[in-house]
Amino acid sequence: MRQQANFGKLFLRPIILLIVVFAFAIGFVVGYGEWLLSVTDTSIDRNSFARREIWVAIIPSAIIVIVAGLIAYSPPGRFGFLERRQIIGKEPIFAPPPPGLAAVSRSGTLGNVRQVQQGYTLFSGDVPIAYVIGTVPARRGEGGYLYASGFEGNARQIWVPIDAVHEVYPDTRSAFLRMRGNDPAAYGWTTMPESIRPARGT
């Protein structure tokens, strides 16, 4: 969604604005020219002030010059809407997009995986995929797992290996994982690992 929004903002909007400006300019030039042609009377001497096309050309031009001069030399604040840095729209077309959730979460002091605890958000790239419910130590071998619940579209139970954690930001309670794509099931993380299954007979 973010890529689509950026494409529309950075490419579609400027192109549409350019088309509208060109259409307005062409329409004004053609329309004004047709108006002059419609009032032209070739039977009148071309040096005569009785020719209507002369006044059709002079009067609007004079009005434009006078109005522009009044605006240019008016006291500050009289035409406040023209003094704004941006006349059309709420934000500049080429303004950088606001930082996404992942960019905001990558702030503060870099921590370590031992600091990850309940409530941390797990990211795959720039996409949040789950939140941590707790940590589960492995019974056999080294390492352990983060027991998490996936956000919408992901499994409700996810076991993320500790060594899959790439970056930890305690200030924003965020952890970024080493994984491609956004599907924990592709890594087998939606199935409880054998090393943490309850032993039989217990």
For each residue, the residues with C-beta under 8 A, 3 or more apart:
1: 4 5
2: 5 6 97 100
3: 6 7
4: 1 7 8
5: 1 2 8 9 97
6: 2 3 9 10 97
7: 3 4 10 11 12
8: 4 5 11 12 13
9: 5 6 12 13 93 97
10: 6 7 13 14 93 94
11: 7 8 14 15
12: 7 8 9 15 16
13: 8 9 10 16 17 93
14: 10 11 17 18 93 94
15: 11 12 18 19
16: 12 13 19 20
17: 13 14 20 21 88 93
18: 14 15 21 22
19: 15 16 22 23
20: 16 17 23 24
21: 17 18 24 25
22: 18 19 25 26
23: 19 20 26 27
24: 20 21 27 28
25: 21 22 28 29
26: 22 23 29 30
27: 23 24 30 31
28: 24 25 31 32
29: 25 26 32 33
30: 26 27 33 34
31: 27 28 34 35
32: 28 29 35 36
33: 29 30 36 37
34: 30 31 37 38
35: 31 32 38 39 56
36: 32 33 39 40 53 56 57
37: 33 34 40
38: 34 35
39: 35 36 52 53 56
40: 36 37 51 52 53
41: 44 51 52 53
42:
43:
44: 41 48 50 51
45: 48 51
46: 51
47:
48: 44 45 51
49: 54
50: 44
51: 40 41 44 45 46 48 54 55
52: 39 40 41 55 56
53: 36 39 40 41 56 57
54: 49 51 57 58
55: 51 52 58 59
56: 35 36 39 52 53 59 60
57: 36 53 54 60 61
58: 54 55 61 62
59: 55 56 62 63
60: 56 57 63 64
61: 57 58 64 65
62: 58 59 65 66
63: 59 60 66 67
64: 60 61 67 68
65: 61 62 68 69
66: 62 63 69 70
67: 63 64 70 71
68: 64 65 71 72
69: 65 66 72 73
70: 66 67 73 74
71: 67 68 74 79 82
72: 68 69
73: 69 70
74: 70 71 78 79
75: 78
76: 83
77: 80 83
78: 74 75
79: 71 74 82 83
80: 77 83 84
81: 84 87
82: 71 79 87
83: 76 77 79 80
84: 80 81 87
85:
86: 89 91 92
87: 81 82 84
88: 17
89: 86 92 93
90:
91: 86 95
92: 86 89 95
93: 9 10 13 14 17 89
94: 10 14
95: 91 92
96:
97: 2 5 6 9
98:
99: 103 104
100: 2 103 104 126
101: 104 105 126 128
102: 105 106 123 125 126 127 128 176
103: 99 100 106 126
104: 99 100 101 107 172
105: 101 102 121 123 169 172 174
106: 102 103 167 169 172 174 176
107: 104 169 171 172
108: 169 170 171 172
109: 169 170 171
110: 167 168 169
111: 115 168 169 170
112: 115 168
113: 116 162 165 168 175
114:
115: 111 112 168 170
116: 113 120 132 135 146 165 168 175
117: 120 132 134 135
118: 132 133 134
119: 131 132 173
120: 116 117 131 132 168 173 174 175
121: 105 128 130 131 132 173 174 175
122: 128 129 130 131 132 146 148 160 175 176 177
123: 102 105 126 127 128 129 174 175 176 177
124: 127 129 176 177 179 181 182
125: 102 176 182
126: 100 101 102 103 123
127: 102 123 124 182
128: 101 102 121 122 123 151
129: 122 123 124 150 151 154 158 177 182 184
130: 121 122 148 149 150 151 154 158 160 184
131: 119 120 121 122 148 149 151
132: 116 117 118 119 120 121 122 135 146 147 148 175
133: 118 147 148 149
134: 117 118 146 147
135: 116 117 132 144 145 146 147 162
136: 144 145 146 147 159 196
137: 144 196
138: 141 142 143 144 145 193 195 196
139: 195 196 199
140: 195
141: 138 195
142: 138
143: 138 161 162 163
144: 135 136 137 138 161 162 196
145: 135 136 138 159 160 161 162 193 196
146: 116 122 132 134 135 136 159 160 162 165 175
147: 132 133 134 135 136 157 158 159
148: 122 130 131 132 133 158 159 160
149: 130 131 133 156 157 158
150: 129 130 153 154 155 156 157 158 184
151: 128 129 130 131 154
152:
153: 150
154: 129 130 150 151 158 182 183 184
155: 150 158 184 185 190
156: 149 150
157: 147 149 150 190 192
158: 129 130 147 148 149 150 154 155 184 189 190
159: 136 145 146 147 148 189 190 191 192 193 196
160: 122 130 145 146 148 164 165 177 184 189
161: 143 144 145 164 189
162: 113 135 143 144 145 146 165
163: 143
164: 160 161 177 178 179 187
165: 113 116 146 160 162 168 175 176 177 178
166: 176 177 178
167: 106 110 175 176
168: 110 111 112 113 115 116 120 165 174 175 176
169: 105 106 107 108 109 110 111 172 173 174 175
170: 108 109 111 115 173
171: 107 108 109
172: 104 105 106 107 108 169
173: 119 120 121 169 170
174: 105 106 120 121 123 168 169
175: 113 116 120 121 122 123 132 146 165 167 168 169
176: 102 106 122 123 124 125 165 166 167 168
177: 122 123 124 129 160 164 165 166
178: 164 165 166
179: 124 164 184 187
180:
181: 124 186
182: 124 125 127 129 154
183: 154 186 187
184: 129 130 150 154 155 158 160 179 187 189 190
185: 155 188 189 190
186: 181 183
187: 164 179 183 184
188: 185 191
189: 158 159 160 161 184 185
190: 155 157 158 159 184 185
191: 159 188
192: 157 159 196 197
193: 138 145 159 196 197
194: 197
195: 138 139 140 141
196: 136 137 138 139 144 145 159 192 193
197: 192 193 194
198: 202
199: 139 202
200:
201:
202: 198 199
